[in-house]
């Protein structure tokens, strides 16, 4: 799987070590900033994901608000990405779904949060990548 790309700038909370490893080792995001209770990672296109651990004020805020974020990471090949995260022991929730623009799958990260991996579909009439 190529490094995952994000089209959004999610701010999410985590349980520290396993989630940072998931983002950096499995999704191949680059760690840009690592502090005691927060880690910021970058995607291939320069978007940023910031993770908050227990003890951080934002971790508590997001939990209190009941606002988990479900980030979607764009990948070049959904089938390759699903195979790779499966080999890493990541739980896939259901099978691939699609609309006219995207094909995606949901997965559960080691922190218990829900994430999505998606590939863009070629425009109508154009060959698949």
Order of alpha helices (4+ residues) and beta strands (2+ residues): beta-beta-alpha-beta-beta-beta-alpha-beta-alpha-beta-beta-beta
